């Protein structure tokens, strides 16, 4: 009796197809995940870039606001001294749609030493910060150079009375504060032990002195002040610049006293001190007339 035997073979093609489909699905998920991550990173970078550009523009407009303030102050003659202190600037009263920031403006006389009376060139530097100067997220600078201005200030020495340690002939002490460089005070003896003194009449604020000599003064000029013409104190923290030759500008922190005395320790033993003019200034009283604009540059 014969028996039929059934033969069952495994469905290998179907299993392979399912495996391939699963593998394809896995790779598609990987691709889609990668694309999603890339899109998210791109979007985040775009947002950061956009915010950075907004902050940059905001800082620029804040710097420009400071610059315009300085120009306006110059044009109407209300800017008194240089450099200025920083000034806070809050746009549209702190509207959060635009935000707040701070600017710092500096106004500098381009010549060295600074011109006290006459035409010169100024430089305005305005720096804008977001949100502030201490921890800026963005900062920009705007600069205007070679601004044509006229500076006016009162020489306090003209109303004072000059005396000296000694005098040579008609070159008396009063010739050192008569407003003319065609005359001079000259010491009666040679060497470094001579001095010139000014009585301003009452206590005056002084922070800049200009001394024009006849060529015998060297690097050092020592200043002292007094309120009773008897007890003298050396002025500390002075900076002396000779520019041009034989013209010494001395700057220091504002001091309020009646008497000022200048000594000349670097005069050679064979020379006599000669002072054509001694000018005293309070730079906070300096007035500036704006004549013509300069050249504007922006640093992004």
C-alpha contacts under 8 A as a table, 3 or more apart, distances in Angstrom:
res1	aa1	res2	aa2	distance
11	X	14	X	5.74
11	X	15	X	6.70
12	X	15	X	5.25
12	X	16	X	6.24
13	X	16	X	5.22
13	X	17	X	6.24
14	X	17	X	5.05
14	X	18	X	6.27
15	X	18	X	5.16
15	X	19	X	6.19
16	X	19	X	5.06
16	X	20	X	6.12
17	X	20	X	5.12
17	X	21	X	6.17
18	X	21	X	5.06
18	X	22	X	6.22
19	X	22	X	5.12
19	X	23	X	6.12
20	X	23	X	5.04
20	X	24	X	6.02
21	X	24	X	5.04
21	X	25	X	6.06
22	X	25	X	5.01
22	X	26	X	6.13
23	X	26	X	5.02
23	X	27	X	6.27
24	X	27	X	5.16
24	X	28	X	6.11
25	X	28	X	5.03
25	X	29	X	6.15
26	X	29	X	5.14
26	X	30	X	6.27
27	X	30	X	4.95
27	X	31	X	6.16
28	X	31	X	5.01
28	X	32	X	6.02
29	X	32	X	5.06
29	X	33	X	5.91
30	X	33	X	5.06
30	X	34	X	6.09
31	X	34	X	5.06
31	X	35	X	6.10
32	X	35	X	5.02
32	X	36	X	6.07
33	X	36	X	5.02
33	X	37	X	6.19
34	X	37	X	5.11
34	X	38	X	6.06
35	X	38	X	5.04
35	X	39	X	6.07
36	X	39	X	5.11
36	X	40	X	6.12
37	X	40	X	5.04
37	X	41	X	6.08
38	X	41	X	5.11
38	X	42	X	5.99
39	X	42	X	5.03
39	X	43	X	5.99
40	X	43	X	5.07
40	X	44	X	6.09
41	X	44	X	5.07
41	X	45	X	6.05
42	X	45	X	5.12
42	X	46	X	5.98
43	X	46	X	5.01
43	X	47	X	6.13
44	X	47	X	5.07
44	X	48	X	6.14
45	X	48	X	5.00
45	X	49	X	5.88
46	X	49	X	5.00
46	X	50	X	5.91
47	X	50	X	5.03
47	X	51	X	6.05
48	X	51	X	5.08
48	X	52	X	6.01
49	X	52	X	5.00
49	X	53	X	6.13
50	X	53	X	5.13
50	X	54	X	6.18
51	X	54	X	4.98
51	X	55	X	6.18
52	X	55	X	5.11
52	X	56	X	6.13
52	X	138	X	7.85
53	X	56	X	4.98
53	X	57	X	6.19
54	X	57	X	5.18
54	X	58	X	6.05
55	X	58	X	4.91
55	X	59	X	6.07
55	X	130	X	6.88
55	X	137	X	7.42
55	X	138	X	5.87
56	X	59	X	5.18
56	X	60	X	6.19
56	X	138	X	5.67
56	X	139	X	6.79
56	X	140	X	7.13
56	X	300	X	7.72
57	X	60	X	4.95
57	X	61	X	6.21
58	X	61	X	5.23
58	X	62	X	6.22
58	X	98	X	7.82
58	X	130	X	7.31
59	X	62	X	5.09
59	X	63	X	6.17
59	X	101	X	7.24
59	X	128	X	4.85
59	X	129	X	5.29
59	X	130	X	5.74
59	X	138	X	6.13
59	X	139	X	5.34
59	X	140	X	5.58
60	X	63	X	5.09
60	X	64	X	6.14
60	X	128	X	6.12
60	X	139	X	7.32
60	X	140	X	5.25
60	X	141	X	7.01
60	X	142	X	7.79
60	X	300	X	7.82
61	X	64	X	4.91
61	X	65	X	6.11
61	X	128	X	7.49
62	X	65	X	4.99
62	X	66	X	6.49
62	X	89	X	7.04
62	X	101	X	6.73
62	X	102	X	6.86
62	X	103	X	6.24
62	X	127	X	7.86
62	X	128	X	4.98
62	X	129	X	7.23
63	X	66	X	5.19
63	X	67	X	6.27
63	X	103	X	5.79
63	X	104	X	7.81
63	X	126	X	5.25
63	X	127	X	4.88
63	X	128	X	3.87
63	X	129	X	7.55
63	X	140	X	6.50
63	X	141	X	6.10
63	X	142	X	6.22
64	X	67	X	4.89
64	X	68	X	6.04
64	X	126	X	6.97
64	X	128	X	7.62
64	X	142	X	6.53
65	X	68	X	5.15
65	X	69	X	6.16
65	X	89	X	7.98
65	X	103	X	7.98
66	X	69	X	5.03
66	X	70	X	6.37
66	X	87	X	7.93
66	X	89	X	7.93
66	X	103	X	5.95
66	X	104	X	6.93
66	X	105	X	6.06
66	X	126	X	5.66
66	X	127	X	7.55
66	X	128	X	7.67
67	X	70	X	5.20
67	X	71	X	6.29
67	X	105	X	6.91
67	X	124	X	6.93
67	X	125	X	7.08
67	X	126	X	5.24
67	X	142	X	7.03
67	X	143	X	7.81
68	X	71	X	5.02
68	X	72	X	6.02
69	X	72	X	5.17
69	X	73	X	6.10
70	X	73	X	5.05
70	X	74	X	6.10
70	X	79	X	7.48
70	X	105	X	7.32
70	X	107	X	7.80
70	X	124	X	7.28
71	X	74	X	5.07
71	X	75	X	6.08
72	X	75	X	5.08
72	X	76	X	6.34
73	X	76	X	5.49
73	X	77	X	5.98
73	X	78	X	5.10
73	X	79	X	5.13
74	X	77	X	5.04
74	X	78	X	6.29
74	X	79	X	5.47
74	X	288	X	6.40
74	X	289	X	6.32
74	X	290	X	5.29
75	X	78	X	7.94
75	X	289	X	6.47
75	X	290	X	4.76
75	X	291	X	7.67
76	X	289	X	7.46
76	X	290	X	7.61
77	X	80	X	7.61
77	X	287	X	6.37
77	X	288	X	5.62
77	X	289	X	5.49
77	X	290	X	7.19
78	X	287	X	7.22
78	X	288	X	7.70
79	X	287	X	6.73
79	X	288	X	6.65
80	X	283	X	7.78
80	X	284	X	5.87
80	X	285	X	6.04
80	X	286	X	5.15
80	X	287	X	5.04
80	X	288	X	6.75
81	X	84	X	6.79
81	X	107	X	7.95
81	X	283	X	6.06
81	X	284	X	5.17
81	X	285	X	7.15
81	X	286	X	5.87
81	X	287	X	7.37
82	X	106	X	6.92
82	X	107	X	5.09
82	X	108	X	5.57
82	X	109	X	7.48
83	X	105	X	7.96
83	X	106	X	4.97
83	X	107	X	4.89
83	X	108	X	5.86
84	X	105	X	6.34
84	X	106	X	5.29
84	X	107	X	6.36
85	X	104	X	7.01
85	X	105	X	7.00
85	X	106	X	7.37
86	X	103	X	6.46
86	X	104	X	4.12
86	X	105	X	5.91
86	X	106	X	7.97
87	X	102	X	6.89
87	X	103	X	5.87
87	X	104	X	5.72
87	X	105	X	7.34
88	X	101	X	7.22
88	X	102	X	4.67
88	X	103	X	5.88
88	X	104	X	7.69
89	X	100	X	7.15
89	X	101	X	5.86
89	X	102	X	4.92
89	X	103	X	6.22
90	X	93	X	5.75
90	X	94	X	5.40
90	X	99	X	7.52
90	X	100	X	4.77
90	X	101	X	5.77
90	X	102	X	7.05
91	X	94	X	5.58
91	X	95	X	6.81
91	X	98	X	7.10
91	X	99	X	6.85
91	X	100	X	5.97
91	X	101	X	7.63
92	X	95	X	5.45
92	X	98	X	7.89
94	X	98	X	7.65
94	X	99	X	5.94
94	X	100	X	5.65
95	X	98	X	5.77
95	X	99	X	5.85
95	X	100	X	7.68
96	X	99	X	4.65
96	X	100	X	7.61
100	X	130	X	6.95
100	X	131	X	6.08
101	X	128	X	7.23
101	X	129	X	5.64
101	X	130	X	4.68
101	X	131	X	4.60
101	X	132	X	5.55
102	X	128	X	5.92
102	X	129	X	5.22
102	X	130	X	6.63
102	X	131	X	6.76
102	X	132	X	5.21
102	X	133	X	6.73
103	X	126	X	6.74
103	X	127	X	5.42
103	X	128	X	4.42
103	X	129	X	6.02
103	X	132	X	7.97
103	X	133	X	7.81
104	X	126	X	5.77
104	X	127	X	5.34
104	X	128	X	6.78
105	X	124	X	7.08
105	X	125	X	5.70
105	X	126	X	4.43
105	X	127	X	6.49
106	X	124	X	5.84
106	X	125	X	5.21
106	X	126	X	6.52
107	X	122	X	6.84
107	X	123	X	5.78
107	X	124	X	4.74
107	X	125	X	6.57
108	X	122	X	5.57
108	X	123	X	5.29
108	X	124	X	6.68
109	X	112	X	7.73
109	X	114	X	5.52
109	X	115	X	7.14
109	X	120	X	7.25
109	X	121	X	6.19
109	X	122	X	4.61
109	X	123	X	6.51
110	X	114	X	7.20
110	X	120	X	7.38
110	X	121	X	5.48
110	X	122	X	5.30
110	X	123	X	6.39
110	X	146	X	7.56
111	X	114	X	5.31
111	X	115	X	6.82
111	X	120	X	7.23
111	X	121	X	7.24
112	X	115	X	7.80
112	X	241	X	7.98
112	X	243	X	6.66
113	X	241	X	6.87
113	X	242	X	7.97
113	X	243	X	6.39
113	X	249	X	6.34
115	X	118	X	6.68
115	X	119	X	7.71
115	X	120	X	6.70
115	X	151	X	6.92
116	X	151	X	6.02
116	X	152	X	6.20
116	X	153	X	5.86
116	X	286	X	7.49
117	X	150	X	7.37
117	X	151	X	5.01
117	X	152	X	4.66
117	X	153	X	5.97
118	X	150	X	5.36
118	X	151	X	5.26
118	X	152	X	6.61
119	X	148	X	7.18
119	X	149	X	5.76
119	X	150	X	4.31
119	X	151	X	6.22
120	X	148	X	6.15
120	X	149	X	5.67
120	X	150	X	6.23
120	X	151	X	7.31
121	X	145	X	7.62
121	X	146	X	4.82
121	X	147	X	4.99
121	X	148	X	4.96
121	X	149	X	6.02
122	X	145	X	6.43
122	X	146	X	5.66
122	X	147	X	4.93
122	X	148	X	6.74
122	X	149	X	6.86
123	X	143	X	7.18
123	X	144	X	5.63
123	X	145	X	4.45
123	X	146	X	6.14
123	X	147	X	6.33
124	X	143	X	5.62
124	X	144	X	5.14
124	X	145	X	6.56
125	X	141	X	7.12
125	X	142	X	5.96
125	X	143	X	4.54
125	X	144	X	6.62
126	X	141	X	5.72
126	X	142	X	5.22
126	X	143	X	6.31
127	X	139	X	6.98
127	X	140	X	5.72
127	X	141	X	4.39
127	X	142	X	6.41
128	X	139	X	5.41
128	X	140	X	5.28
128	X	141	X	6.29
129	X	132	X	5.09
129	X	133	X	5.60
129	X	136	X	5.67
129	X	137	X	7.52
129	X	138	X	5.89
129	X	139	X	4.50
129	X	140	X	6.85
130	X	133	X	7.44
130	X	136	X	5.24
130	X	137	X	5.61
130	X	138	X	5.28
130	X	139	X	6.41
131	X	135	X	7.23
131	X	136	X	5.72
131	X	137	X	6.58
131	X	138	X	7.69
132	X	135	X	5.99
132	X	136	X	5.40
133	X	136	X	5.58
136	X	139	X	6.44
140	X	298	X	7.72
140	X	299	X	6.17
140	X	300	X	5.65
141	X	298	X	5.89
141	X	299	X	5.28
141	X	300	X	7.07
142	X	296	X	7.18
142	X	297	X	5.93
142	X	298	X	4.54
142	X	299	X	6.41
143	X	296	X	5.57
143	X	297	X	5.35
143	X	298	X	6.38
144	X	147	X	7.10
144	X	294	X	5.71
144	X	295	X	5.25
144	X	296	X	4.27
144	X	297	X	6.49
145	X	294	X	5.16
145	X	295	X	5.28
145	X	296	X	6.62
146	X	293	X	7.63
146	X	294	X	4.84
146	X	295	X	6.65
147	X	290	X	7.79
147	X	291	X	7.71
147	X	292	X	6.11
147	X	293	X	5.02
147	X	294	X	4.23
147	X	295	X	7.62
148	X	290	X	6.60
148	X	291	X	5.32
148	X	292	X	5.00
148	X	293	X	6.48
148	X	294	X	7.01
149	X	288	X	6.43
149	X	289	X	5.41
149	X	290	X	4.70
149	X	291	X	5.13
149	X	292	X	7.07
150	X	288	X	5.65
150	X	289	X	5.02
150	X	290	X	6.76
150	X	291	X	7.21
151	X	286	X	6.97
151	X	287	X	5.91
151	X	288	X	4.63
151	X	289	X	6.46
152	X	286	X	5.88
152	X	287	X	5.29
152	X	288	X	6.34
153	X	281	X	7.22
153	X	282	X	7.91
153	X	283	X	7.42
153	X	285	X	6.53
153	X	286	X	4.75
153	X	287	X	6.42
154	X	281	X	6.59
154	X	282	X	7.88
154	X	285	X	7.87
154	X	286	X	7.77
155	X	158	X	6.04
155	X	279	X	5.69
155	X	280	X	5.50
155	X	281	X	5.61
156	X	159	X	6.05
156	X	160	X	7.00
156	X	200	X	7.20
156	X	279	X	6.89
156	X	280	X	5.22
156	X	281	X	6.05
157	X	160	X	4.97
157	X	161	X	7.76
157	X	177	X	5.90
157	X	198	X	7.32
157	X	200	X	6.72
157	X	278	X	6.89
157	X	279	X	5.42
157	X	280	X	5.46
158	X	177	X	5.59
158	X	178	X	6.26
158	X	179	X	6.65
158	X	279	X	7.73
159	X	200	X	6.73
159	X	201	X	7.76
160	X	177	X	7.65
160	X	198	X	6.20
160	X	199	X	5.33
160	X	200	X	4.33
160	X	201	X	6.13
161	X	174	X	6.95
161	X	177	X	7.95
161	X	198	X	5.57
161	X	199	X	5.05
161	X	200	X	6.61
161	X	201	X	7.64
162	X	173	X	5.40
162	X	174	X	5.28
162	X	176	X	7.29
162	X	177	X	7.04
162	X	196	X	7.12
162	X	197	X	5.57
162	X	198	X	4.56
162	X	199	X	6.39
163	X	173	X	5.18
163	X	174	X	7.05
163	X	196	X	6.08
163	X	197	X	5.27
163	X	198	X	6.56
164	X	167	X	6.94
164	X	173	X	5.74
164	X	187	X	7.70
164	X	194	X	7.65
164	X	195	X	5.80
164	X	196	X	4.43
164	X	197	X	5.88
165	X	187	X	7.28
165	X	194	X	5.63
165	X	195	X	5.43
165	X	196	X	6.56
166	X	187	X	5.16
166	X	188	X	4.92
166	X	189	X	6.99
166	X	194	X	7.20
167	X	170	X	7.77
167	X	171	X	6.44
167	X	172	X	5.58
167	X	173	X	7.02
167	X	185	X	7.18
167	X	186	X	5.88
167	X	187	X	4.69
167	X	188	X	4.32
167	X	189	X	7.88
168	X	171	X	5.54
168	X	172	X	6.92
168	X	185	X	7.77
168	X	186	X	5.49
168	X	187	X	5.45
168	X	188	X	4.11
168	X	189	X	7.66
169	X	172	X	7.14
169	X	188	X	7.64
171	X	175	X	6.55
171	X	183	X	7.48
171	X	184	X	5.77
171	X	185	X	4.63
171	X	186	X	5.38
172	X	175	X	5.70
172	X	176	X	7.81
172	X	184	X	7.35
172	X	185	X	5.00
172	X	186	X	6.81
173	X	176	X	5.65
173	X	177	X	7.87
173	X	184	X	7.71
173	X	185	X	4.90
173	X	186	X	7.53
173	X	196	X	7.28
174	X	177	X	5.80
174	X	178	X	6.43
174	X	185	X	7.07
175	X	178	X	5.35
175	X	180	X	7.87
175	X	183	X	5.70
175	X	184	X	4.87
175	X	185	X	5.29
175	X	276	X	7.04
175	X	277	X	7.49
176	X	179	X	7.81
176	X	183	X	7.38
176	X	184	X	5.32
176	X	185	X	5.27
176	X	275	X	5.79
176	X	276	X	5.25
176	X	277	X	4.48
176	X	278	X	5.74
177	X	180	X	7.66
177	X	276	X	7.92
177	X	277	X	5.47
177	X	278	X	5.73
177	X	279	X	7.09
178	X	277	X	7.44
179	X	277	X	6.82
180	X	183	X	6.06
180	X	276	X	7.31
180	X	277	X	6.94
181	X	184	X	6.88
181	X	212	X	7.88
181	X	276	X	5.01
181	X	277	X	6.06
182	X	276	X	7.11
183	X	276	X	5.82
184	X	274	X	6.35
184	X	275	X	5.32
184	X	276	X	4.01
184	X	277	X	6.88
185	X	274	X	5.52
185	X	275	X	5.18
185	X	276	X	6.34
186	X	272	X	6.65
186	X	273	X	5.63
186	X	274	X	4.24
186	X	275	X	6.46
187	X	190	X	7.17
187	X	194	X	6.72
187	X	272	X	5.69
187	X	273	X	5.43
187	X	274	X	6.53
188	X	272	X	7.25
189	X	194	X	7.85
189	X	272	X	6.23
190	X	268	X	7.81
190	X	269	X	5.87
190	X	270	X	5.75
190	X	271	X	5.10
190	X	272	X	4.45
190	X	273	X	7.32
191	X	194	X	7.31
191	X	267	X	5.62
191	X	268	X	5.45
191	X	269	X	3.96
191	X	270	X	6.16
191	X	271	X	5.87
191	X	272	X	6.19
191	X	273	X	7.67
192	X	263	X	8.00
192	X	264	X	5.64
192	X	265	X	4.60
192	X	266	X	5.95
192	X	267	X	4.72
192	X	268	X	6.54
192	X	269	X	6.66
192	X	273	X	7.98
193	X	263	X	7.35
193	X	264	X	6.92
193	X	265	X	6.56
194	X	263	X	6.21
194	X	264	X	6.52
194	X	273	X	7.32
195	X	261	X	6.83
195	X	262	X	5.56
195	X	263	X	4.47
195	X	264	X	6.66
196	X	261	X	5.73
196	X	262	X	5.37
196	X	263	X	6.71
197	X	259	X	7.18
197	X	260	X	5.74
197	X	261	X	4.23
197	X	262	X	6.34
198	X	259	X	5.74
198	X	260	X	5.32
198	X	261	X	6.34
199	X	202	X	7.75
199	X	258	X	6.04
199	X	259	X	4.78
199	X	260	X	6.80
200	X	203	X	6.94
200	X	204	X	7.02
200	X	258	X	5.34
200	X	259	X	6.23
201	X	258	X	6.32
202	X	257	X	7.44
202	X	258	X	4.93
203	X	227	X	7.55
203	X	256	X	5.70
203	X	257	X	4.30
203	X	258	X	3.95
203	X	259	X	7.69
204	X	255	X	7.90
204	X	256	X	5.12
204	X	257	X	5.60
204	X	258	X	6.07
205	X	254	X	6.16
205	X	255	X	5.48
205	X	256	X	4.32
205	X	257	X	6.87
205	X	281	X	7.89
205	X	282	X	5.77
206	X	209	X	7.64
206	X	254	X	5.51
206	X	255	X	5.54
206	X	256	X	6.44
206	X	280	X	6.39
206	X	281	X	5.42
206	X	282	X	4.67
206	X	283	X	7.74
207	X	251	X	5.75
207	X	252	X	5.28
207	X	253	X	5.70
207	X	254	X	4.40
207	X	255	X	6.40
207	X	280	X	7.87
207	X	281	X	6.34
207	X	282	X	5.55
207	X	283	X	6.68
208	X	249	X	7.05
208	X	250	X	5.67
208	X	251	X	4.56
208	X	252	X	6.57
208	X	280	X	6.12
208	X	281	X	5.21
208	X	282	X	6.55
208	X	283	X	6.99
209	X	249	X	5.77
209	X	250	X	5.08
209	X	251	X	6.54
209	X	278	X	7.22
209	X	279	X	5.63
209	X	280	X	4.65
209	X	281	X	6.20
210	X	247	X	7.01
210	X	248	X	5.67
210	X	249	X	4.56
210	X	250	X	6.35
210	X	277	X	7.82
210	X	278	X	5.87
210	X	279	X	4.98
210	X	280	X	6.54
211	X	247	X	5.84
211	X	248	X	5.11
211	X	249	X	6.49
211	X	275	X	7.09
211	X	276	X	7.73
211	X	277	X	5.84
211	X	278	X	4.61
211	X	279	X	6.34
212	X	246	X	5.81
212	X	247	X	4.46
212	X	248	X	6.28
212	X	275	X	5.93
212	X	276	X	5.45
212	X	277	X	5.22
212	X	278	X	6.55
213	X	216	X	7.12
213	X	217	X	6.74
213	X	246	X	5.36
213	X	247	X	6.47
213	X	273	X	7.83
213	X	274	X	5.60
213	X	275	X	4.32
213	X	276	X	5.38
213	X	277	X	7.19
214	X	217	X	7.72
214	X	246	X	6.53
214	X	273	X	7.82
214	X	274	X	5.40
214	X	275	X	6.30
214	X	276	X	6.75
215	X	218	X	7.96
215	X	246	X	5.56
215	X	274	X	7.68
216	X	267	X	6.09
216	X	268	X	7.48
216	X	271	X	6.48
216	X	272	X	6.93
216	X	273	X	5.96
216	X	274	X	7.00
217	X	220	X	7.72
217	X	246	X	7.57
217	X	264	X	6.80
217	X	266	X	6.50
217	X	267	X	5.40
217	X	273	X	6.63
217	X	274	X	7.97
218	X	266	X	5.42
218	X	267	X	6.27
219	X	266	X	6.70
220	X	240	X	7.75
220	X	264	X	6.62
220	X	265	X	6.60
220	X	266	X	6.00
221	X	240	X	7.89
221	X	262	X	6.57
221	X	263	X	5.86
221	X	264	X	5.11
221	X	265	X	6.89
221	X	266	X	7.81
222	X	234	X	7.40
222	X	235	X	7.80
222	X	262	X	5.58
222	X	263	X	5.05
222	X	264	X	6.44
222	X	265	X	7.56
223	X	234	X	5.82
223	X	235	X	5.50
223	X	260	X	7.03
223	X	261	X	5.64
223	X	262	X	4.70
223	X	263	X	6.51
224	X	232	X	6.03
224	X	233	X	5.16
224	X	234	X	4.07
224	X	235	X	5.15
224	X	260	X	5.80
224	X	261	X	5.19
224	X	262	X	6.61
225	X	232	X	5.55
225	X	233	X	5.41
225	X	234	X	6.49
225	X	235	X	6.72
225	X	257	X	6.51
225	X	258	X	7.61
225	X	259	X	5.53
225	X	260	X	4.58
225	X	261	X	6.28
226	X	229	X	5.55
226	X	230	X	6.99
226	X	231	X	5.93
226	X	232	X	4.92
226	X	233	X	6.53
226	X	257	X	6.29
226	X	258	X	6.55
226	X	259	X	5.05
226	X	260	X	6.56
227	X	230	X	7.91
227	X	231	X	7.59
227	X	257	X	5.72
227	X	258	X	5.44
227	X	259	X	6.08
228	X	231	X	6.53
228	X	259	X	7.77
229	X	232	X	7.37
229	X	259	X	6.47
235	X	238	X	6.93
235	X	252	X	7.92
236	X	252	X	7.50
237	X	252	X	5.91
237	X	253	X	7.34
238	X	250	X	6.37
238	X	251	X	5.59
238	X	252	X	4.71
238	X	253	X	7.87
239	X	249	X	7.99
239	X	250	X	5.45
239	X	251	X	5.26
239	X	252	X	6.52
240	X	248	X	6.48
240	X	249	X	5.60
240	X	250	X	4.43
240	X	251	X	6.65
241	X	248	X	5.60
241	X	249	X	5.23
241	X	250	X	6.54
242	X	245	X	6.01
242	X	246	X	6.65
242	X	247	X	5.49
242	X	248	X	4.44
242	X	249	X	6.36
243	X	246	X	7.31
243	X	247	X	5.71
243	X	248	X	6.53
243	X	249	X	7.62
244	X	247	X	5.65
244	X	248	X	7.99
245	X	248	X	7.97
254	X	282	X	7.68
257	X	260	X	7.55
264	X	267	X	6.14
264	X	273	X	7.71
267	X	271	X	6.58
267	X	272	X	7.44
267	X	273	X	6.91
268	X	271	X	5.39
268	X	272	X	8.00
275	X	278	X	7.09
282	X	285	X	5.78
282	X	286	X	7.28
283	X	286	X	5.06
290	X	293	X	7.92
